Amino acid sequence: MQISTGTKDFLVDTLRLHSHIGPYLREVFMDPAKRKVMHCADKDTVWLQRDFGIYICNLFDTHQDLLVAGTDTTTYGLERTMTELMHNPEVMSKAKKELEETIGKGKLVEESDVARLPYLQAVIKESLRLHPPAPFLLPRRAKVDVEVCGYTIQQGTQVLINEWAIGRNQDIWENAHMFSPERFLGSDIDVKGRNFKLTPFGSGRRICPGSPLVIRMLHLMLGSMINSFDWKLENDMCPKDMDLDRSLRAIPLIMSN
């Protein structure tokens, strides 16, 4: 699998960072009480703050956030997307056809292939619209009194954004409850927090730190899974009889030539 230059640079920086913080993280994992007494004054900490803008005493929480944000959301997003594809066989057929015509039947999806797979991208956007990994995103707190749509939000108020409701709002989306990736074809709407009608990972400085990993992995994993196998529901269940609120139980089949 080929890796883009940007991803290579990210991995090099990550390994470079890990070589410096590894001993500290091991201490923290072995003795969490040390988190409260760690000081930020040694030369490694000065180097870390200068080059990466972080302190040793913040590394445990940051490390944990990245792991959880980058793995749990990927797992949930992949399962929900596969569930929708199994429930909508015509969408599955279109996605498989695009993959076969673009990269070849049975091949794994490379990172460089994603830009040439607009329908696969649309499928993932549509899944994130209907099934955001964090339905209420992360809590915010108002720093000052502010008026929003005629409502006064007082300073100190905790604010929750109902991303699940926004994604199913009939005033925002046509046929909001229908799984229709076509709505994103030819659209500049993305999931990077720039379009407030679709912010499954949040927006601004508090956007999910694991979102770049999630977006990369969803395309690679989903594309590879549906391009390498045919799929059927357990017990030969009919797609229209699926309960979308339950976990997916599907069986991969060897693809016929």
Backbone bond lengths (Angstrom), bond angles and torsions (degrees), N, CA, C in turn:
res aa  C-N    CA-C-N  psi(-1)  N-CA   C-N-CA  omega(-1)  CA-C   N-CA-C  phi
1 M - - - 1.460 - - 1.528 109.74 -
2 Q 1.308 118.13 123.54 1.454 122.43 179.79 1.524 110.26 -81.71
3 I 1.330 115.30 143.92 1.461 121.46 -177.65 1.520 108.67 -116.75
4 S 1.331 116.65 136.36 1.458 120.39 -178.41 1.520 110.96 -66.94
5 T 1.345 115.69 161.60 1.467 121.01 179.93 1.519 111.12 -59.98
6 G 1.336 117.16 -40.88 1.461 120.23 179.89 1.514 112.01 -61.41
7 T 1.328 115.94 -41.81 1.468 119.92 179.50 1.525 110.36 -68.01
8 K 1.340 117.09 -38.96 1.462 120.09 177.64 1.529 110.67 -60.23
9 D 1.332 116.91 -44.63 1.465 120.69 179.33 1.511 110.55 -61.35
10 F 1.348 116.13 -40.69 1.462 120.72 179.25 1.528 110.48 -62.27
11 L 1.346 116.38 -43.28 1.460 120.26 -179.03 1.525 111.35 -67.10
12 V 1.339 116.82 -39.53 1.463 120.46 178.10 1.524 110.16 -61.55
13 D 1.340 116.91 -45.30 1.460 120.42 178.59 1.520 111.06 -63.44
14 T 1.349 115.81 -38.50 1.463 119.49 -179.38 1.525 110.73 -64.89
15 L 1.349 117.08 -44.20 1.459 120.45 179.39 1.528 111.06 -65.74
16 R 1.319 116.37 -38.39 1.463 121.13 178.79 1.525 110.08 -63.99
17 L 1.329 115.07 -42.43 1.460 119.86 178.33 1.521 110.49 -66.03
18 H 1.338 116.37 -42.45 1.463 120.25 -177.25 1.525 111.73 -62.77
19 S 1.341 117.04 -36.54 1.463 119.88 -178.66 1.522 111.67 -63.60
20 H 1.343 117.06 -25.55 1.456 120.84 179.52 1.518 112.85 -90.88
21 I 1.326 116.82 -33.74 1.471 118.59 -173.76 1.522 112.80 -99.74
22 G 1.364 117.10 -8.59 1.455 119.93 -178.11 1.514 114.12 -51.17
23 P 1.357 118.23 -52.15 1.471 119.03 -179.37 1.528 112.78 -59.28
24 Y 1.332 117.20 -37.26 1.460 119.86 179.83 1.527 110.73 -67.86
25 L 1.333 116.34 -43.35 1.459 119.26 -179.58 1.522 111.33 -63.83
26 R 1.348 116.98 -38.34 1.457 118.97 178.59 1.525 110.86 -62.58
27 E 1.336 116.27 -41.22 1.459 119.74 177.05 1.521 111.31 -60.25
28 V 1.326 115.67 -43.21 1.453 120.33 -177.40 1.522 111.08 -66.13
29 F 1.338 116.23 -44.03 1.465 119.12 -179.53 1.523 111.09 -65.79
30 M 1.338 117.40 -36.44 1.450 120.42 -179.39 1.520 112.09 -74.36
31 D 1.331 116.33 -33.07 1.466 120.48 -178.14 1.524 109.61 -140.90
32 P 1.354 117.86 85.36 1.474 121.72 -177.35 1.516 113.09 -56.77
33 A 1.353 117.40 -23.67 1.468 119.17 -179.45 1.525 111.45 -62.81
34 K 1.319 116.82 -23.69 1.461 120.36 -179.19 1.512 112.14 -68.20
35 R 1.327 116.56 -17.58 1.469 119.15 178.77 1.520 110.95 -59.76
36 K 1.320 115.93 -29.82 1.465 119.53 -174.90 1.525 112.40 -82.52
37 V 1.344 116.86 -16.50 1.464 118.23 -175.40 1.528 112.34 -116.35
38 M 1.330 117.52 2.95 1.457 119.34 179.87 1.521 110.51 -70.34
39 H 1.316 116.93 134.82 1.455 121.44 -179.74 1.522 109.95 -104.65
40 C 1.294 115.55 155.45 1.468 120.42 -176.09 1.520 109.55 -113.45
41 A 1.331 116.98 65.19 1.457 118.71 -175.61 1.518 112.97 -136.76
42 D 1.341 118.86 -4.08 1.456 118.66 -177.63 1.533 110.81 -81.57
43 K 1.325 115.50 172.12 1.477 119.68 -173.55 1.522 112.09 -65.81
44 D 1.357 117.43 -33.59 1.455 118.84 179.34 1.515 111.26 -65.91
45 T 1.334 115.69 -36.76 1.455 119.74 179.43 1.518 110.82 -67.23
46 V 1.341 116.84 -40.39 1.457 120.49 177.85 1.529 109.39 -61.45
47 W 1.346 116.78 -42.68 1.474 120.85 178.59 1.519 110.87 -63.24
48 L 1.335 116.82 -43.19 1.453 120.64 -179.21 1.518 111.88 -64.03
49 Q 1.345 115.82 -41.59 1.457 117.54 -179.08 1.518 111.21 -68.66
50 R 1.335 116.63 -37.68 1.457 119.91 -179.09 1.522 111.55 -67.01
51 D 1.350 117.32 -44.68 1.459 121.16 -173.92 1.517 114.14 -90.35
52 F 1.324 117.38 -27.93 1.461 119.66 -174.44 1.523 113.13 -125.34
53 G 1.348 118.71 -8.40 1.456 120.82 176.86 1.518 113.85 70.49
54 I 1.358 118.24 27.93 1.459 120.16 179.87 1.524 110.26 -132.44
55 Y 1.317 116.16 162.16 1.452 122.91 178.19 1.525 110.09 -111.98
56 I 1.322 116.18 149.69 1.453 120.86 178.01 1.525 110.94 -54.11
57 C 1.329 117.42 -40.11 1.460 120.20 -175.15 1.526 112.18 -70.48
58 N 1.340 117.83 -9.85 1.463 120.49 176.96 1.524 112.48 -101.38
59 L 1.323 116.99 -5.20 1.452 120.00 -169.67 1.519 113.34 -67.89
60 F 1.330 117.40 -37.03 1.461 118.97 -177.75 1.522 110.56 -61.04
61 D 1.345 117.02 -49.84 1.457 120.29 -179.11 1.520 111.45 -64.05
62 T 1.345 116.58 -40.48 1.460 120.27 179.77 1.523 110.44 -64.22
63 H 1.330 116.24 -44.55 1.455 121.61 -179.89 1.528 110.37 -60.83
64 Q 1.316 116.36 -44.36 1.461 121.04 179.99 1.527 111.08 -65.23
65 D 1.341 116.89 -42.99 1.463 120.68 179.53 1.521 111.38 -60.06
66 L 1.328 116.95 -43.39 1.462 120.63 -178.36 1.529 111.06 -65.56
67 L 1.320 116.94 -40.72 1.457 120.29 179.75 1.524 111.26 -63.91
68 V 1.340 115.84 -48.43 1.462 120.03 -178.15 1.527 110.68 -67.43
69 A 1.338 115.92 -46.84 1.464 119.99 -176.55 1.522 112.00 -65.91
70 G 1.326 117.12 -31.98 1.457 119.91 -175.85 1.512 115.12 -89.73
71 T 1.326 118.25 -16.34 1.463 120.68 -177.07 1.522 112.35 -108.95
72 D 1.308 117.57 -49.62 1.463 120.20 -177.34 1.523 111.37 -62.70
73 T 1.329 116.90 -43.21 1.466 119.89 -179.92 1.529 111.35 -66.55
74 T 1.343 116.91 -34.06 1.461 120.21 177.66 1.524 110.51 -65.28
75 T 1.321 116.39 -45.13 1.468 120.77 -179.66 1.520 110.96 -61.62
76 Y 1.337 116.06 -47.71 1.463 120.20 -179.38 1.531 110.86 -63.65
77 G 1.323 116.37 -46.10 1.461 120.46 -178.57 1.517 112.62 -62.54
78 L 1.327 117.19 -39.48 1.459 120.99 179.69 1.528 111.09 -66.06
79 E 1.329 116.88 -44.11 1.465 119.92 -179.59 1.524 111.39 -64.55
80 R 1.341 116.85 -44.09 1.472 119.47 -178.99 1.531 111.16 -65.46
81 T 1.329 116.80 -38.01 1.461 119.49 179.90 1.521 111.07 -67.59
82 M 1.327 116.71 -43.45 1.464 120.03 177.12 1.526 110.66 -62.98
83 T 1.337 117.11 -37.45 1.464 120.61 177.83 1.524 110.60 -60.58
84 E 1.326 117.02 -44.66 1.462 120.41 179.81 1.532 111.05 -66.45
85 L 1.324 117.19 -37.70 1.468 119.74 179.24 1.528 111.07 -66.93
86 M 1.324 116.75 -38.94 1.463 119.77 177.78 1.524 110.94 -68.43
87 H 1.325 116.46 -31.49 1.465 121.31 179.97 1.530 111.86 -78.56
88 N 1.337 115.59 -20.62 1.466 121.31 -178.72 1.534 108.99 -125.89
89 P 1.338 118.06 80.03 1.467 121.69 -175.13 1.521 113.94 -57.61
90 E 1.344 117.13 -30.71 1.465 118.56 -179.59 1.520 111.14 -67.75
91 V 1.332 117.04 -34.27 1.465 120.40 176.44 1.529 109.88 -69.53
92 M 1.321 116.44 -41.92 1.468 120.87 176.80 1.527 110.06 -57.67
93 S 1.329 117.21 -43.94 1.472 120.75 -179.07 1.524 111.50 -62.59
94 K 1.330 116.70 -41.22 1.466 120.07 179.32 1.525 111.14 -65.17
95 A 1.327 116.85 -41.22 1.464 120.48 179.95 1.527 110.67 -65.66
96 K 1.343 116.84 -43.06 1.465 120.61 179.54 1.532 110.69 -65.73
97 K 1.322 116.93 -38.23 1.462 120.44 179.76 1.534 110.48 -64.67
98 E 1.336 117.31 -42.72 1.463 120.45 178.66 1.527 110.44 -61.28
99 L 1.323 116.93 -43.96 1.464 120.86 -179.78 1.526 111.09 -63.60
100 E 1.333 116.82 -43.23 1.458 120.85 -179.42 1.525 111.07 -63.47
101 E 1.334 117.50 -42.02 1.455 121.00 -177.64 1.523 112.60 -75.13
102 T 1.332 116.88 -26.30 1.468 120.53 -174.54 1.520 113.14 -92.13
103 I 1.336 117.46 -47.27 1.472 119.61 -175.53 1.530 113.09 -118.04
104 G 1.317 116.88 -12.55 1.461 119.73 179.82 1.513 112.00 104.45
105 K 1.308 116.01 139.83 1.462 122.34 -177.06 1.528 110.91 -64.04
106 G 1.331 115.55 133.24 1.457 121.03 175.65 1.513 115.67 85.58
107 K 1.330 118.70 -4.10 1.466 121.41 -178.24 1.524 110.91 -88.18
108 L 1.332 115.23 150.40 1.452 120.42 175.72 1.523 110.15 -75.53
109 V 1.315 116.38 146.78 1.461 121.38 179.45 1.522 109.37 -80.31
110 E 1.324 116.07 129.33 1.460 121.95 175.22 1.533 109.41 -96.45
111 E 1.309 115.80 159.59 1.458 119.81 -179.63 1.529 110.91 -60.61
112 S 1.325 116.84 -34.11 1.460 120.53 -179.51 1.528 112.48 -72.02
113 D 1.340 117.67 -13.81 1.462 121.34 -179.27 1.527 112.76 -81.74
114 V 1.319 117.21 -24.29 1.464 121.44 -168.66 1.521 112.38 -57.84
115 A 1.325 117.46 -40.38 1.468 120.68 -178.57 1.518 112.12 -62.54
116 R 1.330 117.46 -21.35 1.464 121.56 -179.10 1.533 112.01 -96.31
117 L 1.329 116.04 10.98 1.463 120.76 -177.13 1.533 110.28 -124.12
118 P 1.337 117.54 68.20 1.470 120.54 -176.09 1.532 113.61 -62.49
119 Y 1.333 116.76 -33.46 1.471 117.62 -178.65 1.529 110.54 -71.58
120 L 1.314 117.76 -38.18 1.463 120.72 175.80 1.524 110.28 -62.12
121 Q 1.333 117.13 -42.28 1.454 120.62 176.85 1.530 110.75 -60.75
122 A 1.330 116.26 -41.55 1.464 120.73 -179.61 1.529 111.03 -65.71
123 V 1.336 116.90 -37.75 1.467 120.99 178.04 1.526 110.71 -60.05
124 I 1.320 116.58 -43.84 1.459 120.35 -178.20 1.525 111.07 -70.06
125 K 1.332 118.09 -39.69 1.465 120.62 176.14 1.524 110.84 -60.82
126 E 1.326 116.08 -43.74 1.459 120.18 -179.10 1.526 111.39 -65.15
127 S 1.318 116.61 -37.63 1.462 120.11 177.20 1.527 110.99 -66.22
128 L 1.321 116.99 -42.02 1.465 120.42 178.98 1.525 111.27 -68.17
129 R 1.321 117.93 -28.02 1.461 120.71 175.78 1.529 110.90 -65.85
130 L 1.320 116.05 -45.85 1.463 120.50 -177.58 1.521 113.20 -82.37
131 H 1.328 115.91 -28.56 1.466 119.96 -174.78 1.533 110.76 -131.91
132 P 1.322 118.81 67.78 1.468 119.76 178.20 1.526 110.21 -62.98
133 P 1.332 118.43 136.89 1.467 121.21 -178.58 1.525 113.23 -58.69
134 A 1.324 117.15 -32.95 1.467 121.82 177.19 1.531 107.32 -123.35
135 P 1.337 118.67 94.00 1.474 121.58 -173.08 1.527 114.35 -55.17
136 F 1.338 117.70 -31.97 1.471 120.65 179.43 1.531 111.36 -109.08
137 L 1.328 116.75 14.07 1.466 122.19 -177.66 1.528 109.65 52.66
138 L 1.325 117.14 -153.63 1.461 120.55 176.42 1.522 109.03 -100.38
139 P 1.332 118.28 145.08 1.468 120.49 -179.05 1.528 111.52 -61.31
140 R 1.322 115.86 143.43 1.470 122.59 173.14 1.527 108.47 -115.72
141 R 1.313 116.28 164.49 1.455 120.57 175.80 1.519 108.80 -135.63
142 A 1.325 116.60 129.96 1.463 121.25 -177.74 1.530 109.95 -70.82
143 K 1.342 116.99 126.59 1.462 121.32 178.90 1.513 112.19 -80.19
144 V 1.331 116.59 -28.91 1.470 121.82 179.94 1.523 108.13 -139.41
145 D 1.322 116.69 166.58 1.457 120.64 173.27 1.530 108.76 -64.63
146 V 1.313 116.95 135.69 1.456 120.26 -178.73 1.526 109.39 -147.54
147 E 1.333 115.99 146.91 1.458 120.91 178.67 1.522 109.12 -106.81
148 V 1.335 116.13 127.43 1.457 122.41 -179.39 1.522 108.19 -129.10
149 C 1.332 115.86 116.09 1.478 121.50 177.50 1.523 111.57 53.10
150 G 1.336 116.92 40.13 1.457 120.62 176.80 1.513 114.60 86.63
151 Y 1.337 117.17 -4.56 1.464 121.40 179.25 1.524 109.58 -104.00
152 T 1.309 116.54 136.16 1.464 121.36 178.17 1.522 109.61 -93.09
153 I 1.312 115.80 119.17 1.463 122.38 177.14 1.523 107.32 -99.64
154 Q 1.310 116.80 113.31 1.459 120.25 -175.16 1.522 111.56 -77.40
155 Q 1.316 114.70 153.06 1.452 120.91 178.26 1.536 110.45 -56.19
156 G 1.333 115.62 135.61 1.464 119.97 179.00 1.514 114.48 89.19
157 T 1.343 117.51 -5.75 1.470 120.71 -179.69 1.530 110.43 -72.27
158 Q 1.327 115.83 133.33 1.462 119.52 174.91 1.523 108.89 -80.93
159 V 1.324 115.66 131.66 1.460 121.57 -174.65 1.528 109.36 -117.81
160 L 1.340 115.60 130.24 1.462 121.67 174.70 1.530 108.82 -114.45
161 I 1.323 117.02 131.26 1.457 122.35 179.05 1.530 108.57 -96.20
162 N 1.318 117.39 118.84 1.463 120.87 -178.83 1.526 109.77 -84.39
163 E 1.337 114.81 81.31 1.458 120.41 -178.30 1.529 111.35 -65.12
164 W 1.316 117.16 -32.33 1.467 121.12 178.90 1.529 110.35 -61.41
165 A 1.337 116.85 -43.37 1.466 121.07 -179.38 1.527 111.37 -70.93
166 I 1.327 117.31 -37.05 1.470 120.71 178.87 1.530 109.70 -62.06
167 G 1.321 116.59 -41.72 1.461 120.70 -178.50 1.519 113.85 -68.47
168 R 1.342 117.55 -15.94 1.462 121.60 -179.15 1.527 112.11 -117.35
169 N 1.326 116.00 16.54 1.457 121.31 -178.57 1.535 109.52 -79.39
170 Q 1.340 115.86 120.39 1.471 121.12 -177.92 1.528 112.10 -66.24
171 D 1.350 117.60 -23.40 1.465 120.75 178.99 1.529 111.95 -76.44
172 I 1.318 116.43 -17.55 1.464 121.31 -178.12 1.521 111.59 -103.23
173 W 1.345 115.73 -40.59 1.457 120.96 -175.15 1.526 110.54 -118.96
174 E 1.299 116.57 134.14 1.460 120.48 174.31 1.529 109.09 -75.25
175 N 1.338 115.97 134.00 1.473 120.70 -176.03 1.528 109.84 50.07
176 A 1.318 114.38 56.56 1.465 121.33 -169.98 1.519 114.11 -58.70
177 H 1.323 118.07 -31.17 1.464 120.54 -176.26 1.528 112.62 -90.62
178 M 1.313 116.93 1.40 1.472 120.72 -179.91 1.530 109.85 -94.77
179 F 1.335 115.89 136.70 1.460 120.68 176.39 1.521 108.45 -82.11
180 S 1.341 115.98 102.32 1.461 120.95 -173.98 1.535 110.38 -138.18
181 P 1.338 117.79 88.91 1.464 120.85 179.52 1.523 113.25 -58.63
182 E 1.324 116.94 -23.60 1.469 120.30 -178.01 1.517 112.78 -57.79
183 R 1.329 117.12 -23.71 1.473 119.48 -178.88 1.540 111.88 -64.00
184 F 1.330 116.54 -20.17 1.470 119.78 -178.47 1.523 113.37 -99.38
185 L 1.323 117.71 -7.32 1.467 119.61 178.59 1.527 109.72 -68.95
186 G 1.309 116.95 127.22 1.457 121.16 -178.27 1.513 113.53 78.05
187 S 1.335 117.54 6.78 1.465 121.66 -179.65 1.523 109.63 -101.46
188 D 1.354 116.00 148.96 1.464 119.76 177.63 1.521 111.82 -94.55
189 I 1.328 118.26 9.69 1.464 121.85 178.19 1.529 109.15 -70.82
190 D 1.324 116.51 130.60 1.459 120.42 176.62 1.528 109.52 -128.33
191 V 1.330 116.93 -174.15 1.470 120.94 -177.26 1.531 111.06 -112.51
192 K 1.335 116.55 26.18 1.460 120.65 -176.27 1.519 113.56 -96.26
193 G 1.341 116.79 10.64 1.459 120.23 175.68 1.505 114.99 92.03
194 R 1.334 117.29 5.57 1.465 119.90 -178.38 1.525 112.22 -91.73
195 N 1.325 117.55 -17.84 1.458 123.06 178.80 1.520 108.09 -115.46
196 F 1.337 117.05 108.95 1.455 120.24 -171.17 1.525 113.72 -69.52
197 K 1.322 118.27 -10.91 1.464 119.99 175.43 1.526 111.23 -79.24
198 L 1.349 116.81 -12.97 1.458 121.21 178.97 1.533 109.57 -143.17
199 T 1.321 115.53 91.90 1.473 120.75 -179.12 1.530 109.91 -132.05
200 P 1.336 118.41 63.70 1.468 120.12 -177.62 1.515 114.39 -64.11
201 F 1.339 117.02 -18.63 1.464 120.65 178.98 1.527 112.11 -111.97
202 G 1.329 116.81 12.36 1.447 119.85 -177.57 1.521 111.12 87.53
203 S 1.337 115.63 -165.17 1.460 120.31 -177.36 1.519 109.73 -156.13
204 G 1.316 115.55 162.00 1.458 120.09 175.57 1.518 113.26 72.46
205 R 1.327 115.75 -155.58 1.463 120.95 -175.67 1.520 112.86 -66.34
206 R 1.338 117.32 -21.85 1.469 120.91 -178.44 1.524 112.19 -100.12
207 I 1.329 117.56 21.61 1.459 120.08 177.60 1.526 108.73 -64.58
208 C 1.318 117.04 153.22 1.465 122.11 -178.20 1.534 110.34 -54.90
209 P 1.340 118.44 123.89 1.467 120.21 -177.95 1.523 112.89 -67.75
210 G 1.331 116.85 -19.02 1.455 119.41 -179.03 1.516 114.49 -94.00
211 S 1.346 117.27 2.75 1.468 119.87 -174.74 1.528 113.83 -60.64
212 P 1.339 121.17 -39.88 1.471 118.63 178.56 1.532 112.02 -60.13
213 L 1.333 116.29 -39.92 1.461 120.00 178.55 1.524 110.51 -66.47
214 V 1.335 116.21 -43.93 1.467 120.68 -179.09 1.523 110.92 -59.74
215 I 1.327 116.83 -48.38 1.462 121.13 -176.54 1.525 110.53 -62.33
216 R 1.340 117.16 -43.70 1.464 119.92 178.29 1.525 110.92 -61.77
217 M 1.330 115.88 -50.16 1.459 119.85 -172.77 1.525 112.54 -69.01
218 L 1.319 117.88 -35.44 1.460 119.97 179.22 1.526 111.35 -60.05
219 H 1.328 116.46 -45.19 1.463 119.56 179.82 1.530 111.20 -65.28
220 L 1.323 116.95 -45.55 1.458 120.21 -176.87 1.527 111.58 -67.62
221 M 1.327 116.75 -45.24 1.462 120.50 -175.95 1.531 111.52 -72.22
222 L 1.325 116.71 -48.04 1.464 119.10 -178.80 1.518 110.83 -63.49
223 G 1.334 117.25 -47.71 1.450 120.57 -179.68 1.520 112.39 -59.40
224 S 1.330 116.66 -43.24 1.460 120.55 -179.51 1.528 111.60 -66.98
225 M 1.326 116.86 -38.13 1.466 120.79 -178.63 1.525 112.08 -65.65
226 I 1.320 116.80 -45.51 1.467 118.31 -175.93 1.528 111.78 -82.83
227 N 1.335 117.40 -17.09 1.467 119.65 177.66 1.520 111.77 -89.53
228 S 1.333 116.87 -15.78 1.464 120.88 -178.09 1.523 113.25 -100.70
229 F 1.343 116.27 -20.08 1.454 120.17 -176.74 1.523 110.82 -139.05
230 D 1.331 114.20 153.46 1.459 120.30 161.51 1.528 106.22 -90.18
231 W 1.326 116.60 158.72 1.468 119.73 -174.29 1.521 110.50 -133.74
232 K 1.323 115.31 145.05 1.462 119.90 173.48 1.518 109.33 -138.99
233 L 1.320 117.00 155.02 1.453 121.90 179.59 1.523 110.81 -77.55
234 E 1.314 115.90 150.10 1.451 121.39 178.33 1.529 110.87 -59.89
235 N 1.319 116.10 142.63 1.473 123.16 179.24 1.531 111.92 61.05
236 D 1.340 115.74 25.50 1.469 120.71 178.00 1.531 112.59 54.42
237 M 1.302 115.04 36.24 1.473 120.15 178.76 1.522 110.57 -63.46
238 C 1.328 117.09 144.44 1.461 122.28 176.23 1.532 108.69 -77.86
239 P 1.335 118.71 136.40 1.470 120.53 -178.76 1.523 114.38 -52.69
240 K 1.328 117.66 -37.19 1.463 119.91 -177.69 1.530 112.60 -70.40
241 D 1.337 117.24 -14.47 1.464 121.20 179.81 1.523 112.43 -92.85
242 M 1.315 117.78 1.48 1.468 120.85 -177.51 1.527 111.54 -66.83
243 D 1.332 115.28 144.65 1.464 122.08 171.50 1.533 106.36 -99.15
244 L 1.324 116.22 105.44 1.466 120.77 -173.95 1.520 112.92 -69.69
245 D 1.331 117.91 -10.77 1.461 120.67 178.53 1.529 112.18 -87.15
246 R 1.325 117.08 -5.69 1.454 120.61 -179.71 1.528 110.21 -103.86
247 S 1.333 115.69 160.98 1.462 120.74 179.25 1.527 110.18 -63.91
248 L 1.310 115.69 145.61 1.455 121.35 -179.16 1.531 110.82 -73.07
249 R 1.308 115.47 135.52 1.475 121.91 174.42 1.533 106.67 -127.08
250 A 1.325 114.76 95.01 1.468 121.66 -176.43 1.520 110.06 -126.26
251 I 1.328 116.22 154.90 1.456 122.01 -175.52 1.528 109.29 -119.13
252 P 1.348 118.38 125.26 1.480 119.94 176.37 1.513 110.81 -77.18
253 L 1.314 116.19 141.28 1.456 122.30 179.10 1.523 109.92 -122.10
254 I 1.326 116.76 146.88 1.461 120.25 176.09 1.516 108.77 -65.52
255 M 1.328 116.52 130.49 1.448 120.85 -176.31 1.521 110.94 -71.78
256 S 1.334 114.60 140.30 1.454 120.31 176.40 1.528 109.65 -83.01
257 N 1.322 116.85 147.86 1.464 121.02 -179.28 1.544 111.06 -75.61
